[in-house]
């Protein structure tokens, strides 16, 4: 199911990129839009902190703790390697094209209740603990030298630190759309 969604996105993006003599392809190479909901890591950390302090709930089939654990897994795997990768063909073609489209428009849309391939089942049931895990993972990521060679993303392939940071922010922002704060705090 997820592979079909990626394929449709990539084919649609690729068709758009080729329309009009390649003007769409130039669009993919242009400056990226900011991630409006979470433009930088300090904003993401503030959002995570708020989730651990203010009553909130997930509007998806995953609990808020599971959503945060999933996001933590993603950041952790960017440092240690993903348990399962899409095919090398996918990571060299469709995956990077999808990432560039997401990065360019400043938002991602993905199956927000689809686990990372090969990741252990989500077991978190405490929001504060899951939020702390995610915050610590982001801080470890930020502390990694920019010159480091990061493991390939399971779908996007090779990413440098800036691209991985953007991927994490896009990923978190997409999940943030499914969080509702139940108190004005």
Buried (B, 14 or more C-beta within 10 A) or exposed (E): EEEEBBEEBBEEBBEBBEEEEEEBBEBBEEEBEEBEBBEEBEBBBEBBEBBBEEEBEBEBEBBBBBBBBBBBBBBBBBBEEBEEBBEEEBBBBBBBBBBBBBBBBBBBEBEBBEBBEEBEEBEBEBBEBBBBBBBBBBEBBEEEEEEEEBBBBBBBBBBEBEBBBBBBBBBBBBBBBBBEEEEEE
